[in-house]
Amino acid sequence: MNTKEHSENGAALPSIRAKARDYFELTKPKVVSLIMFTAIVGMFLAVPGFPPAAALVWGTIGIALAASSAAAINHVLDRRIDAEMARTRSRPLPRGTVSEAYALSFAFVLGAGSMLILALLVNALTAILTFFSLIGYAVVYTVWLKRATPQNIVIGGAAGAAPPVLGWAAVTGAVDSNALLLFLIIFAWTPPHFWALAIARRDEYARAGIPMLPVTHGVEYTKLFIWYYTILLTVVTVMPWLTGMAGLPYLAAALVLDGMFLRYAWALRVSDRADLPMRTFRFSINYLALLFAALLIDHYLPRALY
């Protein structure tokens, strides 16, 4: 290999890596990782022992591909909004490093792969539920709800709350009341989680013309509803213990986490500190991960211990 060829190959490698990073960013890996954790917990909670290896592996891959596909579609549909917001203007589409056509093709490949895997290697119910979840987030929420009503995140939260139900269905081929209880936890968690971010980014949402609750009804009104929904979330997270789905170790962990979330929500309600909305938002992410981890650990603790 001559010097020129070596130089060209050396220059091509960083370009390939940068392009790979761009496509990886289209999948919203941080968001998808939390989604997949809740889905996997749903798989383990669905059975007394350990879930079948095939359902666990292929279900995880299929649901992950669907979530990544929905994220990529969201990037395309929100490209104008993303370009106007400081938090998102460095994403691949606003920067012009990935075209809309390629992003949509990427999303289609991921989505098609997801459906094939789930339908052929898992079960039809999981494939159908995952498809409707994908459409619910990528199309119904992003195209319509997000721009139509300040209750967008409440209504659209149903799609985001689906992963543990999908995981449950992947293992059992059915959906029961316990799976719906996991759905309800995430459904109640979503508004206080996202409204905290919406307060922090209120001006950006206003410039982009997105009717988030702090934009249409004001920050104080939103803080009040964050408080109300956090109380509702506390009630909902006690239900796995009340129904016998989880035991005292989970209940203890849930009450500690709920107490911390309520403290953040109350501080947000009574204080105008500029850092509190983002601190509440970040805590809410850790809250959900720790809550589902507590459910998983409790599931495998011998009940004789308590």
Secondary structure as the mmCIF struct_conf table of DSSP 4:
data_model
#
loop_
_struct_conf.conf_type_id
_struct_conf.id
_struct_conf.beg_label_comp_id
_struct_conf.beg_label_asym_id
_struct_conf.beg_label_seq_id
_struct_conf.end_label_comp_id
_struct_conf.end_label_asym_id
_struct_conf.end_label_seq_id
HELX_RH_AL_P HELX_RH_AL_P1 THR A 3 LEU A 26
TURN_TY1_P TURN_TY1_P1 THR A 27 THR A 27
HELX_RH_AL_P HELX_RH_AL_P2 PRO A 29 LEU A 45
TURN_TY1_P TURN_TY1_P2 ALA A 46 ALA A 46
BEND BEND1 VAL A 47 GLY A 49
HELX_RH_AL_P HELX_RH_AL_P3 ALA A 53 LEU A 77
TURN_TY1_P TURN_TY1_P3 ASP A 78 ASP A 78
HELX_RH_AL_P HELX_RH_AL_P4 ARG A 79 GLU A 84
TURN_TY1_P TURN_TY1_P4 ALA A 86 SER A 90
BEND BEND2 ARG A 91 ARG A 91
HELX_RH_AL_P HELX_RH_AL_P5 PRO A 92 ARG A 95
TURN_TY1_P TURN_TY1_P5 GLY A 96 GLY A 96
BEND BEND3 THR A 97 VAL A 98
HELX_RH_AL_P HELX_RH_AL_P6 GLU A 100 ILE A 117
HELX_RH_PI_P HELX_RH_PI_P1 LEU A 118 VAL A 122
HELX_RH_AL_P HELX_RH_AL_P7 ALA A 124 ILE A 135
HELX_RH_PI_P HELX_RH_PI_P2 GLY A 136 LEU A 145
HELX_RH_AL_P HELX_RH_AL_P8 LYS A 146 ALA A 148
TURN_TY1_P TURN_TY1_P6 PRO A 150 GLN A 151
HELX_RH_AL_P HELX_RH_AL_P9 ASN A 152 GLY A 160
TURN_TY1_P TURN_TY1_P7 ALA A 161 ALA A 161
HELX_RH_AL_P HELX_RH_AL_P10 PRO A 163 THR A 172
BEND BEND4 GLY A 173 ALA A 174
HELX_RH_AL_P HELX_RH_AL_P11 SER A 177 ALA A 200
TURN_TY1_P TURN_TY1_P8 ARG A 201 ARG A 201
HELX_RH_AL_P HELX_RH_AL_P12 ARG A 202 ALA A 208
TURN_TY1_P TURN_TY1_P9 GLY A 209 GLY A 209
HELX_RH_AL_P HELX_RH_AL_P13 LEU A 213 HIS A 217
HELX_RH_AL_P HELX_RH_AL_P14 VAL A 219 LEU A 242
TURN_TY1_P TURN_TY1_P10 THR A 243 GLY A 244
BEND BEND5 MET A 245 ALA A 246
HELX_RH_AL_P HELX_RH_AL_P15 LEU A 248 VAL A 270
TURN_TY1_P TURN_TY1_P11 ALA A 274 ASP A 275
HELX_RH_AL_P HELX_RH_AL_P16 LEU A 276 TYR A 300
BEND BEND6 LEU A 301 LEU A 301
HELX_RH_3T_P HELX_RH_3T_P1 ARG A 303 LEU A 305
#
